[in-house]
Amino acid sequence: MADEQQVNGAAQNDAQQQQAFQIQRIYTKDVSFEAPNAPDIFRQEWKPELSLDLNVKNTKIEDGVYEVVLKVTATNKVGETVAFIGEVHQAGIFTITDAIEEGQRAQLLGAFCPNILFPYARECLSSLVSRATFPQLNLAPVNFDAVFAQHVQQHQQQQAAEQADA
C-alpha cells in the first residue's frame, strides 16, 4: 500500500513538472517579402550572397505566460544588387510557471522556445522565396543554445566592464 502511494505521488510530481512548460500556440505574426530589382535580377548570373539576421524578443503576457517572437530576416544580394529581402516574425505563446527558476526561465525563453519556432520560420521563408521563383533557400539549423550562451557571456562582460569603470 505504501509503495502504491509513493508511485502515485511520483506520477503527480511528473505531471506538475510537465505542466511547468507548455506550448499554447505557434503562429506567424508578420511576413514581408520584397524583390526590389525584379525582373532585372532574374537576368543576372545567380551567385548570391545570403545575409541572415536573427532576433528573439519575449514579452510577459500574464503570470506564467509569455509570447516569444523569433524574427528571421534573409537578405540575398547578387554583387551589390539586392535580389530579395524576406522577413518572418514567427511567434509562440508559452506557459512557463514560477516553479521554474529565473535562470532556467531565461534559457527557455532565449534558446528553447526559439528552437521550437525556427523550423516554422524557416519553412515560411523558404516558401516565400520559391513563390517568387528564386532558387530554393535552405537555411541551416541554428544552435540557439550557443547563441544564448554567447549573449549571456557578453552581458556579463559588459557588466564587469561597467563595474570596473565605476
SEMARZA-941104 format. One record per residue: residue number from 1; residue in one letter; chain; x, y, z of N, C-alpha, C, O in turn. Coordinates in nm, 3 decimals, padded with zeros to 5 digits, always signed. Layout:
N
(rec NUM, "A", "A", (X, Y, Z), (X, Y, Z), (X, Y, Z), (X, Y, Z)),
...
This chain:
166
(rec 1, "M", "A", (+00.082, -00.118, +00.000), (+00.000, +00.000, +00.000), (+00.087, +00.125, +00.000), (+00.060, +00.220, -00.073)),
(rec 2, "A", "A", (+00.193, +00.124, +00.082), (+00.283, +00.240, +00.088), (+00.352, +00.260, -00.046), (+00.372, +00.373, -00.090)),
(rec 3, "D", "A", (+00.390, +00.146, -00.113), (+00.453, +00.156, -00.244), (+00.358, +00.219, -00.345), (+00.400, +00.298, -00.430)),
(rec 4, "E", "A", (+00.231, +00.184, -00.336), (+00.130, +00.236, -00.428), (+00.118, +00.388, -00.414), (+00.108, +00.460, -00.513)),
(rec 5, "Q", "A", (+00.118, +00.437, -00.290), (+00.107, +00.581, -00.265), (+00.231, +00.653, -00.319), (+00.220, +00.761, -00.377)),
(rec 6, "Q", "A", (+00.346, +00.592, -00.300), (+00.470, +00.653, -00.346), (+00.471, +00.663, -00.499), (+00.513, +00.765, -00.554)),
(rec 7, "V", "A", (+00.425, +00.561, -00.567), (+00.418, +00.562, -00.712), (+00.322, +00.670, -00.759), (+00.353, +00.745, -00.852)),
(rec 8, "N", "A", (+00.204, +00.679, -00.696), (+00.107, +00.782, -00.733), (+00.161, +00.922, -00.706), (+00.139, +01.013, -00.786)),
(rec 9, "G", "A", (+00.232, +00.940, -00.597), (+00.293, +01.069, -00.566), (+00.397, +01.107, -00.669), (+00.407, +01.224, -00.707)),
(rec 10, "A", "A", (+00.476, +01.010, -00.716), (+00.577, +01.035, -00.819), (+00.510, +01.075, -00.950), (+00.559, +01.162, -01.021)),
(rec 11, "A", "A", (+00.398, +01.009, -00.982), (+00.324, +01.042, -01.104), (+00.270, +01.184, -01.097), (+00.271, +01.255, -01.197)),
(rec 12, "Q", "A", (+00.223, +01.225, -00.980), (+00.173, +01.363, -00.964), (+00.286, +01.464, -00.982), (+00.266, +01.566, -01.047)),
(rec 13, "N", "A", (+00.403, +01.437, -00.927), (+00.517, +01.527, -00.941), (+00.557, +01.540, -01.088), (+00.587, +01.650, -01.134)),
(rec 14, "D", "A", (+00.559, +01.428, -01.161), (+00.592, +01.431, -01.303), (+00.491, +01.516, -01.380), (+00.530, +01.595, -01.466)),
(rec 15, "A", "A", (+00.364, +01.500, -01.350), (+00.259, +01.577, -01.418), (+00.275, +01.726, -01.390), (+00.256, +01.809, -01.479)),
(rec 16, "Q", "A", (+00.309, +01.761, -01.266), (+00.329, +01.902, -01.231), (+00.449, +01.960, -01.305), (+00.444, +02.073, -01.353)),
(rec 17, "Q", "A", (+00.557, +01.883, -01.315), (+00.676, +01.931, -01.385), (+00.648, +01.947, -01.534), (+00.696, +02.042, -01.595)),
(rec 18, "Q", "A", (+00.571, +01.856, -01.592), (+00.539, +01.868, -01.734), (+00.455, +01.992, -01.761), (+00.468, +02.053, -01.867)),
(rec 19, "Q", "A", (+00.370, +02.030, -01.668), (+00.287, +02.148, -01.684), (+00.366, +02.277, -01.659), (+00.315, +02.385, -01.686)),
(rec 20, "A", "A", (+00.488, +02.267, -01.608), (+00.570, +02.385, -01.582), (+00.608, +02.455, -01.713), (+00.630, +02.576, -01.713)),
(rec 21, "F", "A", (+00.616, +02.380, -01.822), (+00.641, +02.437, -01.955), (+00.542, +02.375, -02.051), (+00.527, +02.253, -02.058)),
(rec 22, "Q", "A", (+00.474, +02.462, -02.126), (+00.375, +02.412, -02.220), (+00.363, +02.509, -02.338), (+00.367, +02.630, -02.320)),
(rec 23, "I", "A", (+00.349, +02.453, -02.457), (+00.324, +02.534, -02.576), (+00.173, +02.554, -02.585), (+00.097, +02.458, -02.591)),
(rec 24, "Q", "A", (+00.131, +02.680, -02.587), (-00.011, +02.709, -02.603), (-00.047, +02.728, -02.749), (-00.151, +02.680, -02.796)),
(rec 25, "R", "A", (+00.040, +02.799, -02.823), (+00.008, +02.829, -02.962), (+00.135, +02.872, -03.035), (+00.222, +02.936, -02.977)),
(rec 26, "I", "A", (+00.144, +02.835, -03.163), (+00.251, +02.880, -03.251), (+00.184, +02.943, -03.372), (+00.094, +02.884, -03.432)),
(rec 27, "Y", "A", (+00.229, +03.063, -03.408), (+00.164, +03.135, -03.518), (+00.263, +03.228, -03.587), (+00.365, +03.267, -03.531)),
(rec 28, "T", "A", (+00.229, +03.263, -03.710), (+00.307, +03.361, -03.785), (+00.248, +03.498, -03.755), (+00.130, +03.523, -03.778)),
(rec 29, "K", "A", (+00.332, +03.586, -03.702), (+00.286, +03.718, -03.659), (+00.298, +03.821, -03.771), (+00.213, +03.909, -03.785)),
(rec 30, "D", "A", (+00.403, +03.809, -03.852), (+00.425, +03.906, -03.959), (+00.513, +03.842, -04.066), (+00.603, +03.764, -04.036)),
(rec 31, "V", "A", (+00.484, +03.875, -04.192), (+00.561, +03.825, -04.305), (+00.582, +03.939, -04.402), (+00.491, +04.018, -04.428)),
(rec 32, "S", "A", (+00.704, +03.949, -04.455), (+00.734, +04.051, -04.554), (+00.830, +03.992, -04.657), (+00.925, +03.922, -04.622)),
(rec 33, "F", "A", (+00.804, +04.022, -04.782), (+00.894, +03.978, -04.888), (+00.903, +04.089, -04.993), (+00.802, +04.146, -05.034)),
(rec 34, "E", "A", (+01.025, +04.118, -05.035), (+01.047, +04.224, -05.133), (+01.153, +04.179, -05.232), (+01.259, +04.128, -05.193)),
(rec 35, "A", "A", (+01.125, +04.198, -05.358), (+01.222, +04.173, -05.466), (+01.235, +04.306, -05.541), (+01.175, +04.324, -05.647)),
(rec 36, "P", "A", (+01.313, +04.399, -05.485), (+01.315, +04.536, -05.539), (+01.372, +04.549, -05.680), (+01.344, +04.647, -05.749)),
(rec 37, "N", "A", (+01.451, +04.453, -05.723), (+01.515, +04.464, -05.854), (+01.463, +04.362, -05.955), (+01.529, +04.332, -06.055)),
(rec 38, "A", "A", (+01.345, +04.308, -05.930), (+01.282, +04.218, -06.028), (+01.218, +04.304, -06.136), (+01.165, +04.410, -06.103)),
(rec 39, "P", "A", (+01.219, +04.267, -06.258), (+01.262, +04.139, -06.314), (+01.409, +04.138, -06.357), (+01.459, +04.033, -06.398)),
(rec 40, "D", "A", (+01.480, +04.251, -06.349), (+01.619, +04.256, -06.397), (+01.709, +04.155, -06.327), (+01.801, +04.101, -06.388)),
(rec 41, "I", "A", (+01.682, +04.129, -06.198), (+01.768, +04.038, -06.121), (+01.765, +03.896, -06.178), (+01.863, +03.822, -06.165)),
(rec 42, "F", "A", (+01.655, +03.858, -06.242), (+01.643, +03.723, -06.298), (+01.733, +03.703, -06.421), (+01.760, +03.589, -06.460)),
(rec 43, "R", "A", (+01.778, +03.810, -06.479), (+01.863, +03.801, -06.599), (+02.011, +03.797, -06.564), (+02.094, +03.775, -06.652)),
(rec 44, "Q", "A", (+02.045, +03.818, -06.438), (+02.185, +03.815, -06.396), (+02.226, +03.672, -06.360), (+02.142, +03.588, -06.327)),
(rec 45, "E", "A", (+02.358, +03.647, -06.367), (+02.410, +03.517, -06.325), (+02.388, +03.502, -06.175), (+02.420, +03.593, -06.098)),
(rec 46, "W", "A", (+02.334, +03.390, -06.133), (+02.294, +03.371, -05.993), (+02.413, +03.325, -05.908), (+02.443, +03.206, -05.900)),
(rec 47, "K", "A", (+02.479, +03.422, -05.845), (+02.586, +03.396, -05.749), (+02.552, +03.477, -05.624), (+02.610, +03.582, -05.599)),
(rec 48, "P", "A", (+02.457, +03.426, -05.547), (+02.404, +03.505, -05.436), (+02.494, +03.507, -05.313), (+02.574, +03.416, -05.289)),
(rec 49, "E", "A", (+02.479, +03.613, -05.237), (+02.543, +03.627, -05.107), (+02.429, +03.646, -05.007), (+02.362, +03.749, -05.007)),
(rec 50, "L", "A", (+02.409, +03.546, -04.923), (+02.300, +03.548, -04.827), (+02.346, +03.606, -04.694), (+02.450, +03.567, -04.640)),
(rec 51, "S", "A", (+02.268, +03.698, -04.643), (+02.291, +03.754, -04.510), (+02.168, +03.719, -04.426), (+02.055, +03.745, -04.466)),
(rec 52, "L", "A", (+02.192, +03.661, -04.310), (+02.083, +03.617, -04.224), (+02.092, +03.689, -04.091), (+02.198, +03.694, -04.028)),
(rec 53, "D", "A", (+01.981, +03.745, -04.047), (+01.975, +03.816, -03.920), (+01.866, +03.752, -03.835), (+01.753, +03.735, -03.880)),
(rec 54, "L", "A", (+01.901, +03.716, -03.712), (+01.807, +03.654, -03.619), (+01.792, +03.743, -03.496), (+01.889, +03.800, -03.447)),
(rec 55, "N", "A", (+01.670, +03.753, -03.448), (+01.643, +03.832, -03.328), (+01.533, +03.763, -03.250), (+01.435, +03.716, -03.308)),
(rec 56, "V", "A", (+01.548, +03.756, -03.119), (+01.448, +03.694, -03.033), (+01.401, +03.798, -02.932), (+01.481, +03.867, -02.869)),
(rec 57, "K", "A", (+01.271, +03.806, -02.918), (+01.211, +03.900, -02.823), (+01.104, +03.825, -02.747), (+01.028, +03.747, -02.805)),
(rec 58, "N", "A", (+01.096, +03.848, -02.616), (+00.988, +03.785, -02.541), (+00.917, +03.890, -02.457), (+00.976, +03.988, -02.411)),
(rec 59, "T", "A", (+00.787, +03.867, -02.438), (+00.702, +03.957, -02.362), (+00.619, +03.875, -02.265), (+00.562, +03.772, -02.302)),
(rec 60, "K", "A", (+00.612, +03.920, -02.142), (+00.528, +03.853, -02.043), (+00.385, +03.900, -02.065), (+00.356, +04.019, -02.054)),
(rec 61, "I", "A", (+00.295, +03.808, -02.096), (+00.155, +03.840, -02.122), (+00.079, +03.848, -01.990), (+00.002, +03.941, -01.966)),
(rec 62, "E", "A", (+00.102, +03.750, -01.905), (+00.045, +03.744, -01.771), (+00.133, +03.651, -01.690), (+00.229, +03.595, -01.743)),
(rec 63, "D", "A", (+00.102, +03.633, -01.564), (+00.184, +03.545, -01.481), (+00.196, +03.407, -01.543), (+00.097, +03.338, -01.564)),
(rec 64, "G", "A", (+00.319, +03.368, -01.570), (+00.347, +03.235, -01.623), (+00.319, +03.216, -01.771), (+00.331, +03.105, -01.821)),
(rec 65, "V", "A", (+00.281, +03.323, -01.843), (+00.251, +03.311, -01.985), (+00.333, +03.415, -02.062), (+00.330, +03.534, -02.030)),
(rec 66, "Y", "A", (+00.408, +03.368, -02.162), (+00.498, +03.454, -02.238), (+00.475, +03.439, -02.388), (+00.443, +03.331, -02.437)),
(rec 67, "E", "A", (+00.492, +03.550, -02.459), (+00.496, +03.544, -02.605), (+00.643, +03.556, -02.644), (+00.712, +03.648, -02.600)),
(rec 68, "V", "A", (+00.689, +03.465, -02.727), (+00.825, +03.469, -02.779), (+00.814, +03.490, -02.929), (+00.742, +03.416, -02.998)),
(rec 69, "V", "A", (+00.886, +03.591, -02.981), (+00.884, +03.620, -03.124), (+01.025, +03.604, -03.178), (+01.119, +03.669, -03.132)),
(rec 70, "L", "A", (+01.038, +03.516, -03.276), (+01.165, +03.496, -03.347), (+01.154, +03.569, -03.480), (+01.069, +03.537, -03.563)),
(rec 71, "K", "A", (+01.241, +03.667, -03.500), (+01.243, +03.743, -03.625), (+01.361, +03.694, -03.708), (+01.476, +03.699, -03.664)),
(rec 72, "V", "A", (+01.330, +03.645, -03.827), (+01.432, +03.595, -03.920), (+01.427, +03.681, -04.045), (+01.324, +03.690, -04.111)),
(rec 73, "T", "A", (+01.540, +03.746, -04.076), (+01.549, +03.830, -04.194), (+01.658, +03.775, -04.284), (+01.773, +03.761, -04.243)),
(rec 74, "A", "A", (+01.621, +03.745, -04.407), (+01.718, +03.695, -04.506), (+01.729, +03.799, -04.617), (+01.630, +03.836, -04.680)),
(rec 75, "T", "A", (+01.851, +03.845, -04.639), (+01.879, +03.939, -04.747), (+01.973, +03.869, -04.844), (+02.081, +03.824, -04.805)),
(rec 76, "N", "A", (+01.933, +03.862, -04.969), (+02.014, +03.795, -05.070), (+02.054, +03.896, -05.175), (+01.969, +03.963, -05.234)),
(rec 77, "K", "A", (+02.185, +03.907, -05.198), (+02.238, +04.001, -05.297), (+02.315, +03.924, -05.404), (+02.375, +03.820, -05.378)),
(rec 78, "V", "A", (+02.312, +03.978, -05.523), (+02.396, +03.931, -05.632), (+02.487, +04.049, -05.662), (+02.445, +04.149, -05.722)),
(rec 79, "G", "A", (+02.613, +04.037, -05.620), (+02.703, +04.152, -05.627), (+02.653, +04.257, -05.529), (+02.636, +04.229, -05.410)),
(rec 80, "E", "A", (+02.630, +04.378, -05.579), (+02.578, +04.485, -05.494), (+02.426, +04.499, -05.507), (+02.365, +04.582, -05.439)),
(rec 81, "T", "A", (+02.365, +04.420, -05.594), (+02.222, +04.431, -05.622), (+02.143, +04.340, -05.529), (+02.171, +04.220, -05.519)),
(rec 82, "V", "A", (+02.043, +04.396, -05.463), (+01.957, +04.317, -05.374), (+01.861, +04.234, -05.459), (+01.784, +04.288, -05.538)),
(rec 83, "A", "A", (+01.868, +04.103, -05.442), (+01.776, +04.013, -05.513), (+01.643, +04.008, -05.438), (+01.537, +04.028, -05.496)),
(rec 84, "F", "A", (+01.652, +03.980, -05.308), (+01.530, +03.980, -05.228), (+01.562, +04.001, -05.081), (+01.673, +03.976, -05.035)),
(rec 85, "I", "A", (+01.461, +04.047, -05.011), (+01.464, +04.059, -04.865), (+01.337, +03.991, -04.815), (+01.226, +04.031, -04.851)),
(rec 86, "G", "A", (+01.354, +03.890, -04.734), (+01.240, +03.820, -04.676), (+01.250, +03.825, -04.525), (+01.357, +03.806, -04.468)),
(rec 87, "E", "A", (+01.137, +03.851, -04.461), (+01.137, +03.860, -04.315), (+01.014, +03.789, -04.260), (+00.902, +03.809, -04.309)),
(rec 88, "V", "A", (+01.035, +03.707, -04.158), (+00.927, +03.635, -04.093), (+00.938, +03.658, -03.943), (+01.045, +03.644, -03.884)),
(rec 89, "H", "A", (+00.826, +03.693, -03.882), (+00.816, +03.702, -03.737), (+00.732, +03.582, -03.693), (+00.610, +03.584, -03.703)),
(rec 90, "Q", "A", (+00.799, +03.478, -03.646), (+00.731, +03.357, -03.602), (+00.717, +03.366, -03.451), (+00.814, +03.393, -03.380)),
(rec 91, "A", "A", (+00.596, +03.345, -03.401), (+00.570, +03.366, -03.259), (+00.508, +03.243, -03.195), (+00.455, +03.154, -03.263)),
(rec 92, "G", "A", (+00.516, +03.241, -03.065), (+00.453, +03.136, -02.988), (+00.413, +03.188, -02.852), (+00.476, +03.280, -02.798)),
(rec 93, "I", "A", (+00.310, +03.129, -02.798), (+00.269, +03.160, -02.661), (+00.302, +03.037, -02.579), (+00.260, +02.926, -02.610)),
(rec 94, "F", "A", (+00.378, +03.060, -02.472), (+00.429, +02.951, -02.390), (+00.393, +02.973, -02.244), (+00.398, +03.085, -02.193)),
(rec 95, "T", "A", (+00.356, +02.865, -02.178), (+00.335, +02.869, -02.033), (+00.466, +02.826, -01.968), (+00.517, +02.717, -01.995)),
(rec 96, "I", "A", (+00.517, +02.913, -01.883), (+00.639, +02.882, -01.808), (+00.609, +02.926, -01.665), (+00.616, +03.044, -01.633)),
(rec 97, "T", "A", (+00.577, +02.831, -01.580), (+00.531, +02.864, -01.446), (+00.645, +02.912, -01.356), (+00.762, +02.901, -01.390)),
(rec 98, "D", "A", (+00.605, +02.966, -01.242), (+00.702, +03.015, -01.145), (+00.779, +02.902, -01.079), (+00.876, +02.927, -01.007)),
(rec 99, "A", "A", (+00.737, +02.777, -01.102), (+00.810, +02.662, -01.047), (+00.949, +02.652, -01.111), (+01.039, +02.587, -01.056)),
(rec 100, "I", "A", (+00.966, +02.715, -01.226), (+01.095, +02.715, -01.295), (+01.174, +02.837, -01.250), (+01.125, +02.950, -01.259)),
(rec 101, "E", "A", (+01.296, +02.814, -01.203), (+01.377, +02.925, -01.151), (+01.418, +03.022, -01.263), (+01.417, +02.986, -01.381)),
(rec 102, "E", "A", (+01.452, +03.143, -01.225), (+01.475, +03.254, -01.319), (+01.580, +03.224, -01.426), (+01.557, +03.254, -01.543)),
(rec 103, "G", "A", (+01.692, +03.164, -01.389), (+01.796, +03.134, -01.487), (+01.749, +03.033, -01.591), (+01.777, +03.047, -01.709)),
(rec 104, "Q", "A", (+01.677, +02.933, -01.546), (+01.624, +02.833, -01.638), (+01.514, +02.893, -01.725), (+01.502, +02.857, -01.842)),
(rec 105, "R", "A", (+01.434, +02.984, -01.669), (+01.329, +03.051, -01.746), (+01.392, +03.134, -01.858), (+01.343, +03.134, -01.970)),
(rec 106, "A", "A", (+01.500, +03.204, -01.827), (+01.571, +03.283, -01.929), (+01.623, +03.193, -02.040), (+01.616, +03.228, -02.158)),
(rec 107, "Q", "A", (+01.675, +03.076, -02.004), (+01.724, +02.979, -02.102), (+01.609, +02.929, -02.190), (+01.626, +02.915, -02.312)),
(rec 108, "L", "A", (+01.494, +02.902, -02.130), (+01.378, +02.856, -02.206), (+01.333, +02.964, -02.306), (+01.308, +02.934, -02.423)),
(rec 109, "L", "A", (+01.323, +03.088, -02.258), (+01.276, +03.197, -02.343), (+01.377, +03.237, -02.450), (+01.339, +03.274, -02.561)),
(rec 110, "G", "A", (+01.506, +03.229, -02.417), (+01.609, +03.274, -02.509), (+01.665, +03.170, -02.602), (+01.727, +03.204, -02.703)),
(rec 111, "A", "A", (+01.645, +03.040, -02.571), (+01.704, +02.935, -02.653), (+01.605, +02.825, -02.689), (+01.591, +02.789, -02.806)),
(rec 112, "F", "A", (+01.536, +02.771, -02.589), (+01.449, +02.656, -02.614), (+01.329, +02.694, -02.701), (+01.298, +02.626, -02.799)),
(rec 113, "C", "A", (+01.262, +02.803, -02.667), (+01.145, +02.848, -02.746), (+01.185, +02.884, -02.889), (+01.117, +02.842, -02.983)),
(rec 114, "P", "A", (+01.294, +02.961, -02.910), (+01.335, +02.987, -03.049), (+01.369, +02.859, -03.127), (+01.346, +02.853, -03.247)),
(rec 115, "N", "A", (+01.424, +02.758, -03.059), (+01.449, +02.629, -03.125), (+01.319, +02.567, -03.174), (+01.316, +02.502, -03.279)),
(rec 116, "I", "A", (+01.212, +02.585, -03.100), (+01.081, +02.534, -03.140), (+01.027, +02.614, -03.258), (+00.969, +02.556, -03.350)),
(rec 117, "L", "A", (+01.046, +02.746, -03.257), (+00.988, +02.835, -03.358), (+01.065, +02.834, -03.491), (+01.005, +02.856, -03.596)),
(rec 118, "F", "A", (+01.196, +02.810, -03.487), (+01.278, +02.825, -03.607), (+01.233, +02.740, -03.726), (+01.229, +02.792, -03.837)),
(rec 119, "P", "A", (+01.199, +02.613, -03.708), (+01.156, +02.535, -03.826), (+01.034, +02.595, -03.896), (+01.023, +02.588, -04.018)),
(rec 120, "Y", "A", (+00.943, +02.653, -03.820), (+00.825, +02.717, -03.879), (+00.866, +02.841, -03.959), (+00.818, +02.861, -04.071)),
(rec 121, "A", "A", (+00.954, +02.922, -03.902), (+01.002, +03.043, -03.971), (+01.081, +03.005, -04.096), (+01.067, +03.069, -04.200)),
(rec 122, "R", "A", (+01.164, +02.902, -04.086), (+01.245, +02.856, -04.199), (+01.156, +02.810, -04.314), (+01.182, +02.843, -04.430)),
(rec 123, "E", "A", (+01.052, +02.735, -04.283), (+00.960, +02.685, -04.386), (+00.885, +02.801, -04.452), (+00.869, +02.802, -04.574)),
(rec 124, "C", "A", (+00.839, +02.896, -04.373), (+00.766, +03.011, -04.426), (+00.855, +03.093, -04.520), (+00.812, +03.132, -04.628)),
(rec 125, "L", "A", (+00.978, +03.118, -04.478), (+01.072, +03.194, -04.560), (+01.106, +03.119, -04.689), (+01.112, +03.180, -04.796)),
(rec 126, "S", "A", (+01.128, +02.990, -04.678), (+01.157, +02.909, -04.796), (+01.041, +02.913, -04.895), (+01.063, +02.921, -05.016)),
(rec 127, "S", "A", (+00.920, +02.908, -04.845), (+00.802, +02.914, -04.930), (+00.792, +03.049, -05.002), (+00.760, +03.054, -05.121)),
(rec 128, "L", "A", (+00.819, +03.157, -04.930), (+00.816, +03.290, -04.991), (+00.916, +03.301, -05.106), (+00.885, +03.354, -05.212)),
(rec 129, "V", "A", (+01.036, +03.251, -05.082), (+01.143, +03.258, -05.183), (+01.105, +03.177, -05.307), (+01.124, +03.224, -05.420)),
(rec 130, "S", "A", (+01.053, +03.057, -05.287), (+01.018, +02.975, -05.403), (+00.898, +03.032, -05.479), (+00.891, +03.019, -05.601)),
(rec 131, "R", "A", (+00.805, +03.094, -05.410), (+00.691, +03.157, -05.478), (+00.734, +03.276, -05.563), (+00.667, +03.312, -05.660)),
(rec 132, "A", "A", (+00.844, +03.337, -05.525), (+00.898, +03.448, -05.604), (+00.987, +03.397, -05.717), (+01.047, +03.477, -05.789)),
(rec 133, "T", "A", (+00.995, +03.267, -05.735), (+01.069, +03.194, -05.838), (+01.221, +03.209, -05.828), (+01.292, +03.193, -05.927)),
(rec 134, "F", "A", (+01.269, +03.238, -05.708), (+01.414, +03.235, -05.685), (+01.453, +03.091, -05.654), (+01.368, +03.011, -05.616)),
(rec 135, "P", "A", (+01.582, +03.057, -05.669), (+01.627, +02.922, -05.632), (+01.595, +02.894, -05.485), (+01.590, +02.985, -05.402)),
(rec 136, "Q", "A", (+01.574, +02.768, -05.455), (+01.533, +02.727, -05.321), (+01.629, +02.777, -05.215), (+01.751, +02.774, -05.232)),
(rec 137, "L", "A", (+01.572, +02.824, -05.105), (+01.650, +02.872, -04.991), (+01.639, +02.769, -04.879), (+01.531, +02.745, -04.826)),
(rec 138, "N", "A", (+01.751, +02.708, -04.845), (+01.756, +02.610, -04.737), (+01.843, +02.664, -04.625), (+01.966, +02.664, -04.636)),
(rec 139, "L", "A", (+01.780, +02.711, -04.518), (+01.856, +02.764, -04.405), (+01.900, +02.649, -04.316), (+01.822, +02.560, -04.283)),
(rec 140, "A", "A", (+02.025, +02.654, -04.276), (+02.079, +02.553, -04.186), (+02.020, +02.571, -04.047), (+01.982, +02.682, -04.010)),
(rec 141, "P", "A", (+02.012, +02.464, -03.970), (+01.965, +02.478, -03.831), (+02.054, +02.574, -03.753), (+02.172, +02.590, -03.784)),
(rec 142, "V", "A", (+01.996, +02.637, -03.653), (+02.068, +02.734, -03.570), (+02.078, +02.676, -03.429), (+01.980, +02.624, -03.376)),
(rec 143, "N", "A", (+02.195, +02.686, -03.369), (+02.214, +02.642, -03.231), (+02.183, +02.759, -03.138), (+02.273, +02.835, -03.102)),
(rec 144, "F", "A", (+02.057, +02.772, -03.101), (+02.015, +02.884, -03.016), (+02.073, +02.874, -02.876), (+02.086, +02.975, -02.807)),
(rec 145, "D", "A", (+02.108, +02.753, -02.832), (+02.173, +02.738, -02.701), (+02.308, +02.809, -02.701), (+02.341, +02.879, -02.606)),
(rec 146, "A", "A", (+02.386, +02.792, -02.809), (+02.516, +02.858, -02.820), (+02.499, +03.009, -02.834), (+02.575, +03.086, -02.775)),
(rec 147, "V", "A", (+02.400, +03.051, -02.912), (+02.375, +03.194, -02.930), (+02.337, +03.257, -02.796), (+02.384, +03.365, -02.762)),
(rec 148, "F", "A", (+02.251, +03.188, -02.720), (+02.209, +03.238, -02.589), (+02.327, +03.245, -02.493), (+02.343, +03.344, -02.420)),
(rec 149, "A", "A", (+02.410, +03.142, -02.492), (+02.528, +03.140, -02.404), (+02.622, +03.254, -02.439), (+02.679, +03.317, -02.349)),
(rec 150, "Q", "A", (+02.640, +03.282, -02.566), (+02.725, +03.393, -02.610), (+02.666, +03.526, -02.564), (+02.739, +03.615, -02.520)),
(rec 151, "H", "A", (+02.534, +03.540, -02.575), (+02.467, +03.662, -02.531), (+02.485, +03.683, -02.380), (+02.512, +03.795, -02.336)),
(rec 152, "V", "A", (+02.469, +03.577, -02.302), (+02.487, +03.586, -02.157), (+02.631, +03.624, -02.124), (+02.654, +03.707, -02.036)),
(rec 153, "Q", "A", (+02.726, +03.565, -02.193), (+02.868, +03.595, -02.169), (+02.898, +03.742, -02.201), (+02.967, +03.809, -02.125)),
(rec 154, "Q", "A", (+02.847, +03.791, -02.313), (+02.868, +03.932, -02.349), (+02.806, +04.025, -02.246), (+02.865, +04.127, -02.211)),
(rec 155, "H", "A", (+02.688, +03.990, -02.198), (+02.619, +04.071, -02.097), (+02.700, +04.076, -01.968), (+02.713, +04.181, -01.906)),
(rec 156, "Q", "A", (+02.755, +03.961, -01.927), (+02.837, +03.955, -01.806), (+02.965, +04.036, -01.822), (+03.006, +04.105, -01.729)),
(rec 157, "Q", "A", (+03.029, +04.030, -01.940), (+03.150, +04.108, -01.965), (+03.119, +04.257, -01.963), (+03.198, +04.337, -01.913)),
(rec 158, "Q", "A", (+03.004, +04.294, -02.018), (+02.963, +04.434, -02.020), (+02.942, +04.485, -01.878), (+02.985, +04.595, -01.844)),
(rec 159, "Q", "A", (+02.876, +04.405, -01.795), (+02.853, +04.443, -01.656), (+02.984, +04.455, -01.580), (+03.002, +04.547, -01.500)),
(rec 160, "A", "A", (+03.077, +04.362, -01.604), (+03.207, +04.367, -01.538), (+03.284, +04.492, -01.580), (+03.349, +04.555, -01.496)),
(rec 161, "A", "A", (+03.277, +04.528, -01.707), (+03.345, +04.649, -01.755), (+03.284, +04.776, -01.693), (+03.356, +04.870, -01.659)),
(rec 162, "E", "A", (+03.153, +04.777, -01.680), (+03.085, +04.893, -01.619), (+03.122, +04.906, -01.472), (+03.140, +05.017, -01.422)),
(rec 163, "Q", "A", (+03.133, +04.793, -01.403), (+03.171, +04.795, -01.260), (+03.317, +04.840, -01.244), (+03.350, +04.909, -01.148)),
(rec 164, "A", "A", (+03.402, +04.801, -01.337), (+03.542, +04.839, -01.331), (+03.558, +04.991, -01.355), (+03.646, +05.055, -01.299)),
(rec 165, "D", "A", (+03.471, +05.046, -01.440), (+03.477, +05.190, -01.469), (+03.422, +05.273, -01.354), (+03.458, +05.390, -01.339)),
(rec 166, "A", "A", (+03.336, +05.214, -01.272), (+03.270, +05.290, -01.163), (+03.359, +05.309, -01.044), (+03.317, +05.370, -00.946)),
